[in-house]
Amino acid sequence: MLHYEPKDLSIPEVHRLLLGGVAPRPIALVSTISTDGINNLSPFSFFNAFGANPPVVAFSPSRRGRDASLKDTYNNLIATKECVIQSVTHSMVEQVSLASAEYSPGVDEFIKSGLTPIDSDIVKPKRVKESPFQMECKVLEIKSFGIGGASANLAICAVIKFHVAEDLFSNGIIDPVKIDLVARMSGNFYSRAGSDVFSIKMPGNKKCIGYDQIPEHIRKSEIYSANDLGKFGNTESIPSDDEVKIFIQKMSEEKLEQFESSIEAFKRYHRLTDHNKMLKAALSVKENKKQNIELSAKTALKNNDVDFAWKAALYAGSLK
Ligand SMILES: Cc1cc2nc3c(=O)[nH]c(=O)nc-3n(C[C@H](O)[C@H](O)[C@H](O)COP(=O)(O)O)c2cc1C
């Protein structure tokens, strides 16, 4: 590991560390309006949501690194106390990047970026038509931390109206693939968030046994990854010896055809990630029995059949 205290680094070095390690960051495309009525539109990735009751979001139009001057967005927020924050999708990311160029205060970035301004319902700043998720906001507070270049100005805002495209939803939630958001990483890198989506079973209100209660033979096995162990820990109770015995008996009784109870068949089922057939084949083949049963348990975890995985893993632990 490398170890740094910010006081020993230059400001660009600190900035680069934050951009790389605090990532991927959602991007707020922020629309404001000056007291002269000039629209402003800029992206900010020092941004997130912090509560739902009331809905609170915050972003940081920081001082410019170059000369510590204040950005137009900040000046407009101070003057008008209003903004619209929109999410940034993959289809608009190049235009959003164009809006981030350093135009002089009198320049309307809707015109420069080619993005389309539409009226908001409550606040004066315009919404961006191309974004499928828009939030009309009132500024609650702006917290400044320092007056040097790249110092933070945390604009804390209450959302007073959401505008969401109806075709974004699947089963009552915003579908991450449909919304196709982009996020900011280090340097010039972005991430297309909807293209690598996976889900995990959340512990929620469940009383999980936790990592420390996983039997040692499972924790020490070379078959399971750290994430596998995390999944084992995310359960409320461990199956009893009797439950394991009944399960294994049932699996052994459900015979496979002769050609299927071979190590080749086990390997084929492994490639097909069929944990059920893997275990049946593993039980009927002497070769690498313990390891193959553990591989069946690992595959069951991958397929989110945690009860199966527990029983197979506990049985494997009883073998030499
Ligand atoms: C994706 C992206 C994210 C950005 N995030 C931030 C940020 O969090 N804070 C910031 O001060 N500038 C950020 N910038 C740079 C501003 O968008 C840029 O300084 C812009 O010109 C500010 O415009 P304004 O002076 O009209 O407010 C970001 C730029 C891009 C392209």
The ligand as an ORCA input file, in Angstrom:
! r2SCAN-3c Opt
* xyz 0 1
  C     -18.341     14.800    -16.003
  C     -17.839     16.032    -15.353
  C     -17.900     16.180    -13.997
  C     -17.481     17.353    -13.380
  N     -17.576     17.460    -12.022
  C     -17.247     18.605    -11.415
  C     -17.433     18.775    -10.010
  O     -17.910     17.876     -9.305
  N     -17.107     19.967     -9.460
  C     -16.618     20.985    -10.211
  O     -16.375     22.057     -9.668
  N     -16.424     20.866    -11.541
  C     -16.739     19.713    -12.167
  N     -16.578     19.588    -13.507
  C     -16.115     20.738    -14.277
  C     -17.244     21.754    -14.501
  O     -18.300     21.165    -15.243
  C     -16.684     22.960    -15.271
  O     -15.763     23.623    -14.457
  C     -17.729     23.918    -15.790
  O     -17.142     24.759    -16.727
  C     -18.326     24.786    -14.717
  O     -19.222     25.634    -15.362
  P     -19.813     26.970    -14.750
  O     -18.661     27.938    -14.533
  O     -20.747     27.414    -15.839
  O     -20.510     26.634    -13.488
  C     -16.942     18.413    -14.156
  C     -16.840     18.245    -15.543
  C     -17.278     17.081    -16.133
  C     -17.170     16.919    -17.626
*
